[in-house]
Amino acid sequence: MSTPAQVRARVEWLRREIERHNRLYYVLDAPEIPDVEFDSLFRELQALEAAHPALTSPDSPTQRVGAPVQGGLAPVAHAVPMLSLNNALSEQEVAAFDRRVREALGVDVVEYAAEPKFDGLAVSLTYERGRLAVGATRGDGYAGEDVTANLRTLPSVPLVLAAMQGAPALLEVRGEVIMLKRDFASLNAQQRSRGEKEFVNPRNAAAGALRQLDPRITAGRRLRFLAYGIARFEGTGMPAERHSRQMEWLESLHLPASPRRQVVRGLDGLLAYYAQTGTARASLPYEIDGVVYKVDDLAQQRRLGYVSRAPRFAVAHKFPAEEAVTEVLDIGVQVGRTGALTPVARLRPVFVGGVTVTNATLHNEDEVRRKDVRVGDTVVVRRAGDVIPEVVRILPEERPAHAREFRMPTHCPVCGSAVRRGEDEAVARCTAGLFCPAQRKQALLHFASRRAMDIEGLGEKLVDQLVQSGRVRSPTDIYRLEAADLAGMDRMGEKSAANLAAAIAASRAPSLARFVYALGIRNVGESTARDLARSFGDIGTLLQADAQRLLQVPDVGPVVARSIAEFFGEPHNRQVVKELLGLGVAPRMEVVAAGATSSPLQGRTFVLTGTLSSMSRDEAKARIEAAGGKVSGSVSKKTDYVVAGADPGSKYDKAVSLSLRILDEAGLLELLQANSPEVKS
């Protein structure tokens, strides 16, 4: 039987009306009818669809709460990568961003689209001929997870675009899924009433809800979607000249975006928007951790382009780290790989920047004295860069009478050996070296790490077992281990033990540079280790070198020379090296490609900053060195090239301030190709 026309018309009207009220409630915060009236409309639609199954449609609002997804979440490859943004943490860094944009475009003033940086989960929505086809998480930027069924449950996500007449053949929208503060508070109240674990912050609650295998759980979490850009478009009608116009167009399709968007002019406009948003931050209904600036003119965006995984035309201006007040319960000491003793404040647990903090670094004894931190003090704690907890300052008016000053111990709290502090050093150190269990574990992990001896499988938990059992006391004992010994360790089967034994055997022929770096000599990083390997050629000659000879090595100054001489001057360190050689460890020199000495890059100094997409840092260094260049860890006037990948740090801005030549990844590859040495067979 055919469905009566009046029933079809009523169903279509109900769907439009319910979606309109969903938008009024969830997007515009301006409901027109009470919940009971909305529920009546919804139940009527459910009843009509049940009575006339032919009218059931996946676009109906009754289908927003679906059945559980079968199996795990399927992967979705992003046709256009979901790139990250570079961060600016200060006004100076924002000024540097604006200057780079203006200089690249050759203009005096740039107009920017500014909006809050939501603390949520990035997603993409793909519409085909106006209907939601695929929804995916950001994932690693190149592939995410298919969460279409879950996104369909969000009332703020239109299942069908408002303008179906002339709808684009394809529209991919990028945005953020968030949970409002009030909904987060309500969710945690429910968790408490059920005796279940509370969520840490709205972002974690939103991310967990969106990645559920059961869309009904997602539907119960009251998530919101806010668009921030367009990735792909096929059709007509989309504004093509400005980002701000595109956002207005998305809103006309009932795709919600931030109501706090603004177009501002120049640096003054950027900083004014940042200040204005920061002032309003606490009163906003959602969590934000900064603001985002994008060049508004799309033609200018295309001219600026991208640096690896980030656009040149946009930046995220982060808010300062959040702070909280708590009490110092004690001040302990941690012993690091090099024997450095670091004071650590043991805190009364406090919630800062989305996590519970119980420890905060005090850096060194001088810093404790400068801040006058005492046990019993009330202190301000900050998560520096939203990552590392630190004590910012004390509140002297809150100091109790029993507050106790900190004293650096004279003996190592781990092994009892003497603690020494150099004349010109801020750091006190345990003198036991590899004999200290605290240093032993870290020294062994460093020795086995990928950039050192590269012993795959020798991780932290296994090293803990080997040290605690007494089987490994120094790196030499690693080469005495056999598969049978390893198989007896916790969580080590015969196959894993055999693989690790093979990795240990394979590590016996490292380059001399890797071997020197693996020894963990203070102040000797990878670059210095390579310089030493080039200058001395073999480990025997290096062992005999005094401070004067070491000073002849490029970039080795008095401090580094003294560290190396002191290390090899210790009999037990020399014994470790001798035993390693006796156990078959044979450091080798890397072959320098023929022609490198005559390369135009010979002697040129490079500095790498940020992440490269087509090769690792190690690979980039190797290729630069094969072409005759040198890689340094710091920027100076003597630097010839600064290679900037994704998320470059302060080295980039220093390079700009010194007017140094800056290459992106493509520029580096072009330079290396033009100067690649001829390898003779």
N, C-alpha and C positions, 0 to 999 in steps of 0.2 A: 504494500500500500504506500502511496506517495504521502509525504508529509504535507499537511495543510499549509498554505501560504502564510496564513496569519500566525501559525506556530513558528515558522521559520523567521518571520519578521520579529516576533516577540523575543526569540532566542538571540537574534542579532542585536536587538535593542538592549537586552539585558547584558550581553557581553560588553557592549560599548559603555553602558552606564556603570557597570562594575569596575571596568578599567579606568573610567574617568574618576570614580570615587577613590580607587586605589592611588591614582596619581595625586589627587587632592590631599589624601591622608599621608602618604609615604614620601612624596616628593616636595609638595608645596606647603605641607603642614597647615592646611586650611580646609578641614573637613566640613562638608555641607549638611550631612545627615548623621544622626546618632548610630552607634554600632548595631542596635537592634534592627533598625531599618535596613542597614547594609546587609545584615545577616538574612533578612527576609528576601531581599533580591537574590542573594547567593543561593538560598535554598530553592527558590522558584526555578532558577536556571538548572540546578542539579536535577530537579524533578522532571523538567522538560527533556533534558538530555537522556535521562533514564528511560522515559516513556518513548522517546524517539531516538534510538541508538544511531541512526543514520546521520543525525545532526552533530554527533560527538566530533570534536576537532581538537588536535593538539594545541591549537592557539587559544582555546577557551580558558578563562581564568579558573575554571573548576579543575583543570589539569595541572595547575602549578604545584600541587603536592602529589608526586608520582609514586611509583613503586620502587623498591630497592633496586639499585644498579646491580647487574649481574657481574660478579667477579670484581677485580680491582679497577682502578681508574686507568683508562687507555691513554697512551701518549698522543699528543697533537703537535706536529711540527708547525712552527710559526712561519708563514710565507714571508713575512717581514719581521726580522728579529725584534724582540721587545728589549730595547737597549736600556742601560742604566744611565743615570745622570752624574756628572761630576759634582762634587760638593764644594761649597764656599762656607767657611766657618767664621769669617770676619768681614768687616766693611772693606778692608784692604783687598781681600780676595775677590769680593764683588766688583770693586773698582778695577782690578786687574782683568776680570772677565769682560766688563764693559769696554775697557781700553782695547782688548784683543779684538772684540767684535767690531768696534769702530774703525780700527786700523785695517782690518781685513776687508771691510766694506768701503773704506775711503769716505766716510761720512762723519759729520760732527756730532750728530745726535741720533740715537736709535730709539724706536718705539718698541716696548716690550709688553707681552701679555703676562700678567702676574696672577698667581692663584695660590691657595694654601697647598702645602704638601701633606696629603692625607696619610695617616699612619694606619694603612690597611693592606689588603692583598691585591696586587695588580692582576687584572684579567683582560681578556679580549672577547668581544662579542662579534660574531660574523652573521650578517643578515643576507639572505639570498632572496631577491625579489620581494624585499620588505618583511620577510619572516625569519625569526631567529633560527639559525641552522646549527651553529657550533659555539660553545663557550669554553674557554680554556684558561688555565692559570698561566702565570708567567714562566714558571719552571726555571731553567737556567738561561732564559732569554732566547734560546733557539728552539726549544721544545718544552711544552707544558703538559698538563693533565686535562683530559676531557671531563669537564664538570657541567656540561650542558644541562643535564637533568636537574642538578642542584640550582644552577642560575635561573632556570625557569620558575623556581619557587619564589624568587624575589619579586614582590609587587612593583618595585621601582624599575625592573627590567621589562620593557615592552616585548611581548611575544610577537606582535605585529606592529610595524612602524605606523605612526599616525597618518602619514601621507602615502597611502597605498596606491593612489592614482599617480602614476609616473615614478613609482618606487625604484631606487637604483637596483641594477642587476646584482651588485655586490657592494656591501658596506661593512668594513671591519672597524669597530670602535674599540679604543683602548680606554680603560678606566680603573677605578679602585673600588673594591668591596669593603665596606666599613660597618662597624657596629656603633650606634650612638651611645653616648655615655649613659643615658638613662636606661637603655635596653641592656647594657652591660651590667649595670647595678642590679637590675631586675633578675638577670640570668644568674648572677652570683648569689642573690638572695634565695633563689630556687635551689641552687646547689647546696647552700648551707642547710636549708630546711630538709633536704634529703640525706644530709650527712655525707655529701659527695665533695670531691676536691674542687676548689674554686679556681677560676681562670685568672691568669696573671694580669692580663690587660686586654682591652677590646680587640687589638689586632690578632692576638693568639686565639681568642674566642672565635673571631670571624674566619680566620684561616682554618681552624679545626672544623668549623661548621661547614665550610664550603667544600672540604675534601672528604666529607662523609660518603659512605657507600649507600646510605639510605637518605634520599632527598627529604623525607619527612622530618628528619632531625634538622636539616638545613632550614626547612620552612619554619620550624619552631624557634629559630634564633633571631628573627627580625633583623636581617641584614639589609643594607642599602647599597645601591650602586651609584657612582658618580663618574661621568665620563670626563676624560682630560685630553682626548685627541683622536684623530682618524689615521689609521694605518693604510687602508686600501679602499679604493672607490672605483666603481665602474658604472657609468651612467651619466646623467645630466642633472643640473640644478644645484650642485654643491658649490658654495663660494670657493674660489681658488686663489684669492689674493691675500687673505689675512686669516691667521689662526683664530682670532677673536670672533670673526664672522662665521667661521666653521662651527665654533662652539654654540653660537646663537642658532645656527641651522640645526644642530643636533637637538637642541631643546625644542625646536619646532616639531621635531619628529617624536617628541615625548621621551627622549633620552636625557635624563637629568645630568646637570653639571653643577659645579660649585657656584652658589649665588654670590660669592665674595670675589669673583674675577674682576680684574681691572686692566685697562691699558694705560701704561705710564710712559713718561718720556725721560730718557737718560738716567744717569746714576742717581740724581736726586730723587727722581720718581721711584726708583727701585728701593732705595733706603727708606723713603717715606712709607711705602707700602709695607715693608718689613716691620717698621716700628708700629704702624697701625695694626697690623695683624697680630704682632706680639702682644700688644696691649689687650686685644680682644680674645686672645688664645684661651684663657681660663673660662670665658663665658660661652665659647662655641659649643654646640651640641655634640661635636665629635673631636677626637684626638688628632692633632697635627704636630709635626716635629720640625716644621720650617715652612718656607715658601718656595715656589718654583718660578723662575723667570725664563721666558722664551721670546726670541725675536718674533715680533708679530707678523711682519711681512714674510710671506711664504717664499717669494722669489729670493729674498735675502737669506732665508734659511737654506735654500738649495745651494746658494753661492758659498755659504760657510761650510756646509757638509758635516762630516763626522770624523772623529779621531777614534779609530778602532771601535770600542763598544759604547761610545758616548757621543752625543751631538755637540758640535762646537757652538750651536746657536742657543743652547739652554744650560742652566745651572740650577742646582738646589741650594738655597741659602738656609743652612740649618740654624735652629735656635740654640742658644747656649745650653750646656748640659744641665739637667735638673739637679737641684740640691735638696738636701734634707738634713734635719738635726737629730743627732743621736749621742750616745755616751760611749766613751772609750773604757772598755772593761779591762783591757790589758794591752801591753805592747810586747809582741814576740819578735823573733828574729828568724828569717829564712836564709838558708845557705844555698847559693846558686852554683852553677857548673864551674865557674872560675873561682869559687871560694868566697865570692862577695857576700857579706852579711847585710841583709836588707831589713830594717825595722818595719814591722807590720802592725797596724792598729787592729786589735780584736774588738769589734763593735757590738753593741746591743743591736740585734737585727732591725734594719730599717728599709723601707720600700723606696727605692730611688730609680727613676727613669724606667719603670717597668719590671724591675727585678728586686729581690730581697738581697741586701748587701750585709755581710757579716765581717768582712775584712777590707782594709784599705791601706795602700802602700804609703809609707812615710819616706821612701827613697833612701835616705842615709842619715847618719847621726847629726850632721850639720843642719839638715832640713828639720829634724825634730827640735833642735835647739832654736832655729830661726822662728818656727811657728809656736814654740814653747808648748808642745803637746805633752800632757801628762796623763797617767792612768787616773781615771775618775773624771776627766774633763768632759764637758759637753762641747761637741764639735759640729761644724758644718761639713757634710760629706757630699761630694760631687762625683758623678760618673763622667770623667773627662772624655770628651768625644763620644759620649753615650756608651762607653765601653769599660774603661778602667776606673774603678773606684779610687778616690783619693781624698785625703783630709785637706780641706781648703783653709780653715781657720778655727781657732777655738772661740768660745764665748766666755771671756774672762769673768764676767759678772756671775756666771753659773759655777765657777770653780769651787769644789768642796774643800773643807779643811784637810781632808785626808788624801788629797791629790798627790801622786807619787811621780817623781822625775824618772826619766828613762836613762839607764846607763848601758852603753854598749858592753857586752860581755868580753872578758879578757881571754876566754877560752871558747872554742867552737861548741855550740850547744848540741852538735851531732856526734862529734868524735872526741871532743875534749882537747884537741890540739890548740896551740897558741894562736891568738888572733893578732895580726899586725896591720898597721895603717901607714902607708907611705907618706913622706913629708909633704908632697904636693897633691895628695889624693884625698877625695872625699869619702872613699869607700874603704872599710875595714875588711880584711880577708882572713879566712882560715888558711894556715900554712901547710896543711897536710896533703894538698893536691889529690892525686888518685887514691890516696890511702883513706880519705874521708868518705864514708858511705854516701853522704848527700852529694858530694861532688862526683863520686864514682858513678852513680846512676846516670847523672846528667852527662858526664864525660863520655860514658859508654854509648849513650843515645846519640850524642854528637858525633862520636867516632863512626857509628854505623849509619848515620843519616845519608840521605840521597846525594847531597852535594859533597859528602866526604867519602867514606869507603863504600857507600851504597850497598849495604847488606839488607836486602829486602826481607821482611819478616821478623827482624830483630827489633820489636817495638817495646813500648814502655812496660806493659804488663809482664812480658817475658824477661826483660832486663831486671825488673823488680825481683822476680823469682830467682834468677841466676845469682843476683847479688846477695839476697837474703839467705840463699842456700849455701853461699860460700863458694860456689863453683866458678864464679868469675869475679876476680878482684882487680884486674886491669885488662886493657885491650888484648894483651898477649893470651889470656885464658880463652878468649873467643876462638882462637885458632887451635886450641886443644880440644874443643868440643867435638863430639861425634854424634851421628844421628841417633845412636842408642841412648846417649845421655839426654838428648833433647826430647826424645819420645816419652821419657818418664815425667816430663813437666806437665803441669795442669793445662788442659785444653790443647795439647800437642799430640796429634796422632802420628802414625808412622809416616804418612805421606807428607804432612806438614814438616815433620822433623827432617825428612830427606830433602825437601825443598830448601829449608833453611841451611842445612849442611852444604848443599850445592851453592847457595848464595854466598856463604862464607868462603868456600873454595874459590869462587869466581872473583871475589874481592881481593885476592892475593896479588893482583897485578894492577894497582892503581897508577894514575899519573903521579909524578912527584908532587905536583901542586896539590892534588887531592889528599895525598898522604900527609903533607905538612899541615894542611888545613884541619885534617882529622885529629891531629895531636892536641888541638884545643889550646894552643899557645895564646896567652893574653895579647890582645891588640892585633892579632894576625887573622884577618879575614881572607876571603877567597882571592881578592885582588892582590893582596900582599903575598899570599902563598904562591901565586903565579909568578910574581916578580922574583921571589926567592928562588923558585925552581929554575927560572930562566938564567938568573945570575950565577947559581952554583952548579947546576947540572946534575948533581947527585947528592944523596943524603949524607954521605961521608964527609964531603967538603963542607956542607952546611954545619954539621956537628962541630967542626973545628974552628968555625968563624968566630972572631971576637967582635966586640961592639964597633971598633973602627972599620973593620971589613964590612960589617952589616950596613954601616952608614953609606957605603958606596952604592947600595941597591937603590934604584929609583923609588922615590916616595917613602923611603924608610927613614924616619927621623930618630932623634935620640930616645924618645919614649919607647917606640917600637923596637929599636935596636936593643935597648936595655931589657925589655921583656923577653926577647928571643934569647939573648945571651944568658939571662937568669934561668930560663927554662932548660936550656941544654947544659947549663952549669950544674944543675941538680943531678947527682949520681943516679937517683932512682928513675929519673926521666930518660937519661941516657941508657939505663939498663932496659927500660921498656922498649926503646927503639931497637937496641941490639937484639933483644929476644924476638921481636917481630920479624926482623930480618932473618934470624935463625930459624923461624917457623915457616919460612918460605914466602913472606911478604916481600915483593920485589918492586919498589916504586920505579916507574919508567917516565921518561920525558915524552911529552906530546910532540908529534911530528909537526913542524912548522912548514906550511905549504911553500913550495918553490916560488920565488917571485915576490913573496911578501915583503922582503926587505927593500924592493924597489917600487912598492906600491905608493900611489899618491897619498894613501891614508897612513903611511908609515909615520909613527910618532904622534898621530892625531889623537886627542883625548875625547872620549865619548862619555856621557852620563845617561843612564837609562832611568826613566821614571814612568810609573803607570804600568798597566798590563797590556802585553802584546797579544794579538789574537792568532797569528800564524806560527808563532814559535815561543818557546819559554825564554826566560831571562838568560838561562845558561846557554841556550842555543844562540841567542843574539850575541852574547859575549864571545862565544867561540868563533862565530862568523866574523865579528869585528876584528878579533885578534888574528885570525887567519889572513885577514886583509892588511895586517900590519898596524892596526889601531890598538888603542889601549882604553880599557873601561875603568872609570873612576867612580867612587861612591859619593863624591861631593862636587858641587858646582862652584867654579871660581872663574876669574878672568882668563885663566889659562885653558878653560874648557873650549874645545872646538865645536862640538855638536852636542845638543841635548835631544834625546829621542823620547818623545812623549807618547805614551800609550793611553789606554783608558784610565780614568781616575788618577791623573798625575798629581803629585803632591807639591810641597813647597819648593822643590827643586825647579819645577816649571816656572813658578812666579819669579824665583831668583834669576833664572835664565832670561826671562823677559826684562827684568829690571837692569840686567847687565848687557842687554841687546845682543845676546848670543844667538847663534844660528840654531833654530829649532826644527827638527824633522819629525814628521809623523811616521807611522810604520811603513807606509808606502814609499816615503822618501828615503828611509833607511835601506829598504830592499833595493831601491833604484841605485843608491850610492854603492851598495855592496856589489851589485851586479856589474856596475861600470868599472869597479876596481877589483873584481875577483881575480886572484892570481892564476896564472896558467899552470896546471898540474901536469907534469911530464910523466909519461908511463915508463 
